[in-house]
């Protein structure tokens, strides 16, 4: 199985504070990976570094064999806030169709057909104004836009935050339904129990490092724990490896 992501000796500081320290990570193609960690553990920072947004770091990051930061952006699709679109088009005027047109114009790999399928399933209308969208619909829109791109790696950063339970279920089903067989998804979420059924592997960030990388099957067979329980025990230091 080929490697979609290779990170070697990655370090990142912000305002002279160490955020990530000597990060080494290698992920296989075709999986859904849970990126877990406490608030401030560096999950969002790591995702931004993978996409090439955060610049001042040391170490190497390669996505699908591409190391160059500018070229790497064409290999990764990440969830982004819609706030910028509201400001660009005007708070009261920005519509879903404006955001959609932006994605079509900017990303040559964007599949309008795939977006249409997801938008229909997730009940998103092109005519809706961004200002009128509920939090759940905004998150569904972000997921549809992100997954409609045809890339090896998808980064979903807290896609369930502030979303009601029915919308969360729809988002989770959409992730399963529209993931390509050869693509990899890294998903960060505090709703660990709800995303656990999606996951093949778990990556835990702790103490500025990749603390654990574990296949879900191993967690279940070796520790007889659910993903949420395992994650909590790792953070509490109460995991028995015997």
N, C-alpha and C positions, 0 to 999 in steps of 0.2 A: 504493500500500500504506500503510495507516494505521500510526501510531506507537503502540506499546504502552508504551514507556518514554521519557520525556524528563527528562534531568537537566541542570541549568544552574547553573554556578558553585557546586558543592557543596564545602564544606570541613568537615573533621572533625578535632578534636583530642581526645586522651585523656591525662590527666595532663600537660597542657601540651605534649604531643608531637604534632606534625602527622602524621596518618595518611593523610588524603586532602586533596589540594590542587587546588582549581579544577577539579573533575571536570565534564566536559561529555560527555554521551552521549545518542544518539538511536537507538532500536532499532525495527525494523519488526515488524509483527505476523506471526505464523505461522512463525517461524523457531526453530531451536535454536542457541543462542549459547554458545560456549566462553569462560568467564572464566578467564584464565590469569595467573599471576604467582607470584613466589617466596614462600616463607613470610614473613609479615609485610608483604606488599604491600598488604593492605587488602581482600582479596576478601570475606572473611566480614563485615567491617565494612560494606562497600558493600551487601551483601545485607541486612544488618540495618537499614540506613538506608532502603532501598527498602521494606521491610516496615513501617517506622515504629517498630521496637523501640528503636534508638539515637536518643535525643532531641536531644542538644545538638550541633546542626550548623547551618550556614548554607547558603543556596542553595535551589534549588527541585527537587522531585521530583514527577513526574506519572506515574501509571500508568493507561493507558486513558483519559486526559483528567481523571483525578481527582487533585487535588493535596492535599486535606485529609488529614492524617495518619491520623486515625481511620477515615475513609471509605476510604482507600487500602488498609487491611488486608483489606477484602472483595474486593479485586481481585487479591490476591497469595496464592499458596499456597507455603509454604516448608518445607523439611525441618527438623524439630526433634528433639532428643534425646529418647529415651524415659525418661531417668533420672528426670525429674520425676514421671512416672506411677508408677514404682516407689515413690517416697517417699510419694506421695499415697495410694496404695492399700495400702501395706505391702509391703516388699521381697519377702516370700514369697507374697503373695496376689494381686498384680496379674496379670491375664490379658490376653490380646490383646483379648478381648471388652470389657473395661473401657475400654481405649483407644479402641476402635471406637465404643462408646456415647458417649464424651466428644466425639469428632469429630462424630457425628450430632447431638448436642444443641447443640454450640457453633456449628457451621457450617451455615447453611440451604442452602448450595450443595453440600453433601456428597452424592455419589451412592452410595448403598449398593449399587446394582446394579453400578456400575462397580468399586467396591471388591471385590465378590464375584468378579467376573471375574478381576481381577488376583490376588486372594488364591488362587484356584484354580490359576492359572497358576504363581504363585510358591510354591505349596505352603505356605501359611500357615493354621494352624488357630486358630479363635477360642478354643479350650479350652486352648491352651498358656499356661503362665506366662511372664511376661517374663524372670524370672530364669533360666529354662531355655533361652531362645533363644540360638542361636549368633550370632556377630557378623554373619554373612551373612544370617541370617533377620531379625535386627533391622533391618538396612539395607533388606531387601526389604519389610518391614512399613512402614517410614518412607516408602519410595517409593510403595507402594500407597495409604497414607493421604494423601500429598501430592497425587498425581495424581487421586485420586477426587473432589477438589473441582473445581467447574466455574468456573474463573476465567480471565482473559486471560493472566496471567503466573505461571509456576512457577519457583521458585528451588531448585536442587538443589546443596547445599553439600557437596562431597566425599562423594558417595553410595557410592563404591567403597572407601573406606578400611577396611583390615583384612578385606576380603572375599576369599575364595578365587576362583580364576579361573573356575570353573563358575558360581558365584553372580554374579560380575561380568557374565558373558555373559547370564545371565537378566535381570539388572537392566537392562542396555543394551537388550536386546530388548523389555523391557516399556516402556521410555521411548519407543521407536519405535512400538510397537503401540498404546499408549493416549494418545498425544499428539493432541489435537484439531487439525484443519486450521487453525483461526484462532487457536489459542493459541501462546504463545511460551514457550520454556524456556531459562533461563540455567543452565548447569551448570559448576561449578567442580570440577576434579579434577586430581590429580597424575598420574593415569593417562592422560596426554595421547594417547598412541598408541591406546589402547583406545577412547576416546570420539571420536576424530577422524572416524570414519565417520558419526557422528551430526550433525556440525556443518555449519551453513550459513555462519556468520561466527565470527570470533575477536576477542575484546577482550582486550588485554594491559595489565595494570597494572604500572607501573614508576615508581620515583621519585615516589611518591604521586600519580601522574597516570594518566589513560588515555593510554597511550603509543602504542598502535596499535589501529585497528579495521579489520579486513580480511576481505573475503569469501574463503571457502575456495577458490573457483574462481580468484580472482586470485592467491592464494598459489601454487597449483599451476601456473598458466599463466605467471605473471610470474617466479617464483623457481625453479620446478621442484623444490619442496621439499614434504615431508610436513609436517603441522601441528607435530609435535614438533620437527623440525629447524628449522623457521621460528622457533618460539618460542625455542629455544635460541640461535639466531643473533641474534635481537632482543636478548636479555638479554646476550649477549656483545659486542654492538656490532659484529658482523661482517657485518651485512646490507648487501649491495650493491644500491642502488636503481637502478643504471644499466640 
